[in-house]
Every structure is written in C-alpha cells, then in structure tokens.
Amino acid sequence: MDKFYPDFVCKLKDGRLLVVEYKGADRWSNDDSKEKRRLGELWELKSCGKCLFVMPKGKDFGAIRMKVRG
C-alpha cells in the first residue's frame, strides 16, 4: 500500500477522532482492505483511546454506532 486516505474523518463531541473507511461487502476481505484494516486498528491502538477506526462491511452502518459507543 502506498497511501491511505480514509473516507471520513470526524471529531466527536468528546474530543476523540473517528476514522471510517467504507468498503462494499464484495471488497471488504480483499488484500487492500485487510491492509487498511490492520493499519487503522494499529493507529487506534497506539492512540491510547483518543482515536477510533472502523471499516464497516457493506451497509453495516450499525458498526459505526457500536464503535463510537464502545
């Protein structure tokens, strides 16, 4: 992977950053998506709770709500 530009970045009311990388269900498990997911999860882990990363599978937008709520 060369560069990773997520689809959405937003600052939540509590100050955390939320990054959403949307992938259609047909592309969710390809190599590029796996690499982006690993990178996003590492970024979230290293942020000490200040950042959230989610890659919903297809139209699973509930995954975003669940991530924000913890």
Secondary structure, DSSP 8 states (H G I E B T S, - for coil): ------SEEEE-TTS-EEEE--B-TTTTTSHHHHHHHHHHHHHHHHTTTSEEEE--BTT-THHHHHHHH-
